[in-house]
Amino acid sequence: MQVGEMCSRGVVYVSENAPLREVAVAMNERQVGAIVVVLSRGTSQPEAVGIITDRDIVRAQLEHVADLSRVRVADVMTPAPFTLSTDEPLENAIELMRTRGVRRAPVLDAQKTLVGFVSTDDLIAELARQLGTLGRLLERPPNQTRRSAQA
């Protein structure tokens, strides 16, 4: 399986010029802990230039001791985020994320356009689904067990 087949496609993103309060509200409404930061230009193809997490917002509040409406995303985001390609095999994605020490990554298509987002929760859910499928291989239909005993 490839990352593009299992990533979340409803990507939440925000402009690098947005105030942190806007990001905090969006995270709360969408129940997410990270948002992709994109360039503020009027294109229909968002370009990922950073990532901001709930932890970044807390740190900014403590460091700036300011109203979150006055602090901009660009001031506290992680620039040049680690990204994954849609055609990256799942096993490679897990290893790459582990090596980089990240729990979330924007997913880009071949044209480097933002198309999805993947988190460790997504990866765990997919692996659990695959393990469930594998586990069903161990189940034997009742009539197959009887045939084996008669042979």
C-alpha positions as CSV (number, residue, x, y, z in Angstrom):
1,M,0.0,0.0,0.0
2,Q,1.1,3.5,-0.8
3,V,0.7,6.6,1.4
4,G,-1.6,8.3,-1.2
5,E,-4.1,5.4,-0.7
6,M,-4.5,5.9,3.0
7,C,-3.7,9.5,3.8
8,S,-6.4,11.9,5.0
9,R,-7.6,14.0,2.0
10,G,-9.4,16.7,3.9
11,V,-6.3,18.7,4.6
12,V,-6.6,21.6,7.0
13,Y,-4.3,24.4,6.0
14,V,-3.7,28.0,6.8
15,S,-1.8,31.0,5.4
16,E,1.6,31.8,7.0
17,N,0.2,35.3,7.6
18,A,-2.8,34.1,9.7
19,P,-3.0,34.9,13.4
20,L,-2.4,32.1,15.8
21,R,-5.9,32.6,17.3
22,E,-7.4,31.6,13.9
23,V,-5.3,28.5,13.9
24,A,-6.3,27.5,17.4
25,V,-9.9,28.0,16.5
26,A,-9.5,25.8,13.4
27,M,-7.7,23.1,15.3
28,N,-10.5,23.1,17.9
29,E,-13.3,23.0,15.3
30,R,-11.7,20.3,13.2
31,Q,-10.3,18.3,16.2
32,V,-6.8,18.2,14.8
33,G,-3.4,18.8,16.5
34,A,-1.5,20.1,13.4
35,I,-2.2,22.2,10.4
36,V,-0.3,22.6,7.2
37,V,0.9,26.2,6.5
38,V,0.7,27.3,2.8
39,L,1.9,30.3,0.9
40,S,-0.5,33.2,0.8
41,R,-1.0,33.6,-2.8
42,G,-4.2,33.3,-4.8
43,T,-3.4,30.0,-6.4
44,S,-5.7,27.0,-6.3
45,Q,-2.7,24.7,-5.7
46,P,-1.6,25.1,-2.1
47,E,2.2,24.9,-1.5
48,A,3.2,23.5,1.9
49,V,5.8,25.8,3.4
50,G,5.4,24.8,7.1
51,I,3.5,23.0,9.8
52,I,2.1,24.3,13.0
53,T,1.0,22.1,16.0
54,D,-1.0,22.7,19.1
55,R,2.3,22.5,21.0
56,D,3.7,25.4,18.8
57,I,0.8,27.5,19.8
58,V,1.3,26.9,23.6
59,R,5.0,27.7,23.3
60,A,4.2,30.9,21.4
61,Q,1.8,32.0,24.0
62,L,4.4,31.4,26.8
63,E,7.2,33.0,24.8
64,H,5.4,36.0,23.5
65,V,3.0,36.5,26.4
66,A,0.7,38.2,23.8
67,D,-2.8,37.9,22.5
68,L,-2.8,35.1,20.0
69,S,-4.4,37.4,17.5
70,R,-1.2,39.5,17.4
71,V,1.2,36.6,16.7
72,R,1.4,35.3,13.1
73,V,1.8,31.7,12.0
74,A,5.1,32.4,10.2
75,D,6.6,33.5,13.6
76,V,6.2,30.1,15.2
77,M,5.7,27.4,12.5
78,T,8.2,24.8,11.7
79,P,9.3,25.8,8.2
80,A,10.1,23.4,5.3
81,P,8.2,20.5,6.8
82,F,9.1,16.9,6.2
83,T,6.7,15.6,3.5
84,L,5.8,12.3,2.0
85,S,5.0,11.5,-1.6
86,T,1.7,9.8,-2.5
87,D,3.6,6.9,-4.1
88,E,5.7,6.3,-1.0
89,P,5.2,2.7,0.2
90,L,3.7,2.5,3.7
91,E,6.7,0.7,5.2
92,N,9.1,3.3,3.9
93,A,6.9,6.1,5.2
94,I,6.9,4.6,8.7
95,E,10.7,4.3,8.6
96,L,11.2,7.8,7.2
97,M,8.9,9.3,9.9
98,R,10.7,7.4,12.6
99,T,14.1,8.5,11.4
100,R,13.0,12.1,11.2
101,G,11.2,11.9,14.6
102,V,7.9,13.3,13.2
103,R,4.4,12.1,13.9
104,R,2.7,14.0,11.1
105,A,3.5,14.8,7.5
106,P,1.9,16.6,4.6
107,V,1.4,14.4,1.5
108,L,2.4,15.7,-1.9
109,D,1.6,14.4,-5.4
110,A,4.1,14.2,-8.2
111,Q,3.7,17.9,-9.0
112,K,4.5,18.7,-5.3
113,T,0.9,19.8,-4.7
114,L,-0.5,19.3,-1.2
115,V,-3.1,16.5,-1.5
116,G,-3.2,14.9,2.0
117,F,-1.9,14.5,5.4
118,V,-0.8,11.5,7.3
119,S,-0.3,11.0,11.1
120,T,0.9,8.1,13.2
121,D,-2.7,7.6,14.2
122,D,-3.5,7.0,10.5
123,L,-0.6,4.6,10.1
124,I,-1.6,2.6,13.2
125,A,-5.2,2.4,12.0
126,E,-4.1,1.1,8.6
127,L,-1.7,-1.4,10.1
128,A,-4.4,-2.6,12.5
129,R,-6.7,-3.1,9.6
130,Q,-4.0,-5.1,7.8
131,L,-3.4,-7.2,10.9
132,G,-7.1,-7.9,11.2
133,T,-7.1,-9.1,7.6
134,L,-4.1,-11.3,8.2
135,G,-5.6,-12.7,11.4
136,R,-8.7,-13.8,9.4
137,L,-6.4,-16.1,7.4
138,L,-5.9,-18.1,10.6
139,E,-9.6,-18.8,10.9
140,R,-10.7,-22.1,9.4
141,P,-14.2,-22.7,8.2
142,P,-15.9,-25.4,10.3
143,N,-16.3,-27.9,7.4
144,Q,-12.6,-27.6,6.5
145,T,-11.6,-28.7,10.0
146,R,-13.8,-31.8,9.7
147,R,-12.3,-32.8,6.3
148,S,-8.7,-32.5,7.7
149,A,-9.7,-34.9,10.6
150,Q,-11.2,-37.5,8.2
151,A,-8.1,-37.6,6.0
